[in-house]
Amino acid sequence: MPGEDIENRGGRGGRGGGTGEVKNRVNIRSYSASSSSYLIDGSETQWTSWLIPMFVVANVAVFLVVMYVNNCPKSNLGFQGKCLVRFLGRFSFQPIKENPLFGPSSETLEKLGALEWTRVVKRHQGWRLVTCIWLHAGVIHLVANMLSLVFIGIRLEQQFGFVRVGIIFLLSGFGGSILSSLFIRNNISVGASGALFGLLGAMLSELLTNWTIYTNKGAALITLLIVIVINLGIGILPHVDNYAHIGGFLTGFLLGFVLLPRPQFRWLEQRNLRAGGVRLENKYRPYQYALWVVSLALLIVGFTVALVMLFRGENGNDHCHWCHYVTCVPTSRWNCDDN
């Protein structure tokens, strides 16, 4: 998939505000999931993927509800042009000048749970840190994110089960929302990019923590790193919320060390032989235990500090004066003032 996970950050200012920032969609077509190079134990469970398809269905259903509430023919004042695809009735899209992603107005998204700093901090609507993950700015945004979710999530769920993959998806989306809120105050944000980048981060940490049981690990690592760099690089374009990408990626990366370690191959062999009186090898290697402890500690400390800073109303830019370049780099073709 060509890489942009369009997690949209709509500009405030109601129906004339435009869609604002767009988060980049994860491009993983070139990365073959890790099972292709994994020495699979015959007794290992191969899970049936049902949670990721349910996430896709839920996101589509929510988008339809959003478009129903938006009701462009009734609410559009005509300043930005006429509604698009008007034969859809109340499901028609906002004018292209207002929302080029073929979706609702930023006002509707904000009303239904988009991430917005003032509402989260000043009005104590912390639930928006979660609800924004399920909203999308338009059809293009929705399709891009759902294709990425299918490519990344189904294979992970088949290997590790719905519980672990579901935890990674939801906590990564939450982590991306927190980091975005710490740095961005003037726009709304919707979409599942933080959660998708979390799954991508978990793929990387899973490869690293299970390094010894892979046969084609060097090529897999290089390919995955290239995919990550390209997608994060797209995030420096204007109107793209790279903070949510980075927050989700870091959360998923640490969660991968906690939730996705595999037993070492020798332990699996000895367990399958069931030799009486033979002391089994340790299930995990010492470095896997160390990564588990360090990652869990960093997750707890990171979430605690970030949430305290957020609800105390602190601005992350005051503590990091160069961080605005992470999400937008000004050039002769555009400026980053709106970011």
C-alpha positions in Angstrom: 0.0 0.0 0.0 1.3 3.4 -0.8 2.1 4.9 2.5 -0.2 7.3 4.2 -2.3 6.6 7.2 -4.5 9.5 6.9 -5.4 10.3 10.5 -7.0 13.6 10.0 -6.5 16.5 12.2 -9.3 18.9 11.3 -8.8 22.6 11.8 -11.2 24.2 14.2 -13.7 26.7 13.2 -16.7 24.7 12.2 -17.9 23.8 8.8 -15.7 26.2 7.0 -12.6 25.1 8.9 -11.3 22.5 6.5 -10.0 19.1 7.4 -6.6 20.3 8.6 -4.0 17.8 9.5 -3.7 14.3 8.1 -1.8 11.5 9.7 0.2 9.2 7.5 -1.1 5.7 6.6 1.2 2.8 7.4 2.7 1.2 4.3 3.5 -2.4 5.0 2.8 -4.2 1.7 6.6 -4.6 1.2 7.0 -6.2 4.7 6.1 -9.8 4.9 4.9 -10.7 8.4 7.4 -12.4 10.7 6.0 -15.9 10.5 7.6 -16.5 7.1 11.0 -16.6 8.8 10.0 -18.1 12.2 10.9 -21.6 13.2 7.4 -22.6 14.1 6.8 -25.2 16.8 4.2 -27.8 15.7 2.2 -27.4 18.9 1.9 -23.6 18.7 -1.6 -22.3 18.5 -2.6 -20.6 15.2 -5.4 -18.3 16.2 -8.4 -17.4 14.0 -8.5 -13.6 13.4 -11.9 -12.2 14.3 -11.1 -9.1 16.4 -9.4 -7.1 13.6 -12.3 -7.7 11.2 -14.6 -6.6 13.9 -12.6 -3.4 14.3 -12.9 -2.8 10.6 -16.7 -3.3 10.8 -17.0 -1.0 13.8 -15.0 1.8 12.1 -17.2 1.6 9.0 -20.4 1.6 11.2 -19.2 4.6 13.1 -18.4 6.5 9.9 -21.9 5.9 8.6 -23.3 7.2 11.9 -21.1 10.3 11.6 -22.3 11.0 8.1 -25.9 10.5 9.1 -25.5 13.1 11.9 -23.5 15.4 9.6 -26.4 15.7 7.1 -24.7 18.0 4.6 -27.8 19.0 2.6 -29.4 20.5 5.7 -26.4 22.0 7.5 -24.2 23.2 4.6 -24.5 27.0 4.3 -22.9 27.0 0.8 -19.9 29.2 1.6 -17.5 26.5 0.6 -19.6 25.1 -2.3 -22.2 22.4 -2.7 -22.3 19.0 -1.1 -20.6 16.2 -3.0 -22.4 13.1 -4.2 -25.7 14.6 -3.4 -27.7 11.6 -4.5 -26.6 10.0 -1.2 -29.0 12.5 0.6 -28.0 13.2 4.2 -24.9 10.9 3.7 -23.5 13.2 1.1 -20.0 14.7 1.7 -19.0 18.2 2.6 -17.7 20.5 -0.2 -14.3 19.5 -1.5 -12.8 22.8 -0.3 -13.9 22.1 3.2 -13.0 18.4 3.3 -10.9 17.0 0.5 -11.1 13.5 2.1 -14.8 13.1 1.2 -16.3 13.2 4.7 -18.1 15.3 7.3 -17.4 18.7 8.7 -14.9 19.3 11.5 -17.8 20.6 13.6 -19.6 17.2 13.4 -16.4 15.3 14.2 -15.8 17.6 17.2 -19.3 17.1 18.4 -19.1 13.3 18.2 -15.8 12.8 20.0 -12.8 14.1 18.1 -9.6 14.9 20.1 -9.5 18.6 21.0 -7.3 19.9 23.8 -9.7 22.4 25.3 -12.5 19.9 25.7 -10.1 17.2 27.1 -8.3 19.4 29.6 -10.6 22.4 30.4 -13.9 20.5 30.1 -12.6 17.2 31.6 -13.7 15.2 28.6 -10.9 12.6 28.8 -13.0 10.0 27.0 -12.0 11.8 23.8 -8.6 10.3 24.1 -10.3 7.0 23.1 -13.3 8.0 21.0 -11.1 9.9 18.5 -9.5 6.5 17.5 -12.8 5.4 16.0 -13.6 8.5 14.0 -12.4 9.2 10.5 -12.3 12.4 8.5 -13.5 10.9 5.2 -13.8 7.9 2.9 -10.2 8.2 1.8 -9.1 8.4 5.4 -11.2 5.4 6.4 -10.2 3.1 3.5 -6.5 3.9 4.0 -6.6 3.1 7.7 -8.7 0.0 7.3 -6.5 -1.5 4.6 -3.5 -0.9 6.8 -5.2 -2.4 9.8 -6.1 -5.6 7.7 -2.5 -6.0 6.4 -0.9 -5.5 9.8 -3.4 -6.7 12.3 -4.7 -10.0 10.9 -1.3 -11.7 10.7 -0.4 -10.5 14.2 -3.8 -11.7 15.6 -3.3 -15.1 14.0 0.1 -15.5 15.7 -0.6 -14.0 19.1 -4.3 -14.0 19.6 -7.0 -11.3 20.0 -6.2 -10.4 23.6 -2.7 -9.3 23.1 -3.3 -7.6 19.7 -6.4 -5.9 21.1 -4.4 -4.5 24.1 -1.7 -3.2 21.8 -4.1 -1.6 19.4 -6.1 0.2 22.1 -3.3 1.3 24.3 -1.2 2.5 21.3 -4.1 4.6 20.1 -4.5 6.0 23.6 -0.8 6.7 23.8 -0.9 8.5 20.5 -3.8 10.6 21.6 -2.0 11.7 24.8 1.2 12.8 23.0 -0.8 14.6 20.3 -2.8 16.5 23.0 0.4 17.5 24.8 1.8 19.3 21.8 -1.2 20.4 19.7 -3.9 22.7 20.9 -5.4 24.4 17.9 -6.8 21.5 15.9 -9.0 18.5 16.3 -7.7 15.0 15.6 -9.4 11.8 14.5 -8.3 8.4 13.2 -6.6 5.2 14.1 -3.1 6.0 13.0 -1.6 5.9 16.5 -3.1 2.4 17.0 -1.8 1.3 13.6 1.7 2.6 14.3 1.5 0.8 17.6 1.0 -2.5 15.8 3.9 -1.6 13.6 6.1 -0.8 16.6 5.0 -4.1 18.2 6.1 -6.0 15.0 9.6 -4.4 15.4 10.0 -5.2 19.1 8.6 -8.7 18.5 11.3 -9.3 16.0 14.0 -8.0 18.3 12.9 -9.8 21.5 12.6 -13.1 19.5 15.7 -12.5 17.5 17.3 -15.9 18.1 14.5 -17.9 16.7 14.3 -16.2 13.3 16.1 -17.4 10.2 15.8 -14.3 8.0 16.0 -11.7 10.7 18.5 -9.3 9.0 16.4 -8.8 5.9 13.2 -8.6 7.9 14.7 -5.9 10.2 16.0 -3.8 7.4 12.7 -3.9 5.5 10.7 -3.1 8.6 12.9 -0.2 9.5 12.6 1.2 6.0 8.8 1.0 6.2 8.8 2.8 9.6 11.2 5.6 8.5 9.2 6.2 5.3 5.9 6.5 7.2 7.2 8.6 10.0 8.9 10.8 7.3 5.6 11.4 5.6 4.5 12.8 9.0 6.6 15.9 8.6 4.3 17.2 5.9 1.9 19.9 6.8 -1.5 18.9 8.2 -0.2 15.5 9.4 -0.2 14.7 13.1 3.1 12.9 13.6 2.8 13.2 17.4 0.1 10.6 17.4 2.2 8.4 15.1 5.2 8.6 17.4 3.2 8.2 20.6 1.4 5.2 19.2 4.6 3.7 17.8 6.5 4.0 21.1 3.6 2.5 23.1 3.3 -0.4 20.7 7.1 -0.9 20.6 7.3 -1.2 24.4 4.1 -3.4 24.6 5.7 -5.8 22.1 8.5 -6.5 24.6 5.9 -7.1 27.3 3.3 -9.1 25.4 4.9 -10.8 22.4 8.0 -12.7 23.6 8.2 -16.3 22.3 9.7 -19.2 24.3 13.2 -20.1 23.1 13.4 -23.0 20.7 15.3 -25.3 22.9 12.7 -25.1 25.6 10.0 -26.0 23.1 12.0 -29.0 21.9 12.5 -30.3 25.5 8.9 -29.7 26.4 7.7 -31.7 23.3 10.1 -34.6 24.1 8.8 -34.7 27.7 12.0 -36.5 28.9 11.4 -37.6 32.4 13.8 -36.2 35.0 15.4 -33.8 32.5 15.5 -30.2 33.7 13.9 -27.9 31.2 15.8 -24.9 29.9 14.4 -21.5 31.0 11.4 -20.7 28.9 12.7 -17.2 28.0 16.2 -15.9 27.6 17.6 -13.5 30.2 17.5 -10.5 27.8 13.8 -11.2 27.2 13.1 -10.9 30.9 15.2 -7.8 31.1 13.4 -6.2 28.2 10.1 -7.1 29.8 10.9 -5.4 33.1 12.4 -2.3 31.5 9.5 -1.9 29.0 6.8 -2.3 31.6 8.5 0.2 33.9 8.8 2.7 31.0 5.1 2.3 30.0 3.9 2.9 33.6 6.1 5.9 34.1 5.5 7.3 30.7 1.7 7.1 30.9 1.7 8.5 34.4 3.9 11.5 33.6 2.2 12.3 30.3 -1.3 12.1 31.8 -0.3 14.3 34.8 1.3 16.9 32.4 -1.8 16.8 30.1 -4.4 17.4 32.8 -2.3 20.0 34.5 -2.6 21.9 31.3 1.2 21.9 30.4 2.3 22.5 26.9 4.8 20.0 25.6 6.3 22.6 23.3 7.5 24.6 26.4 9.7 21.6 27.3 10.9 20.9 23.8 11.4 23.9 21.6 12.4 21.9 18.5 9.7 19.3 18.7 7.4 21.2 16.3 9.7 20.0 13.5 8.7 16.5 14.3 5.2 17.1 12.8 5.9 19.7 10.2 9.1 21.0 8.5 8.5 24.4 6.7 9.7 24.7 3.1 9.3 27.2 0.3 6.1 25.3 -0.8 4.3 25.5 2.6 4.5 26.9 6.1 3.6 25.2 9.4 1.8 28.1 11.1 -1.5 26.2 11.1 0.1 23.3 12.9 
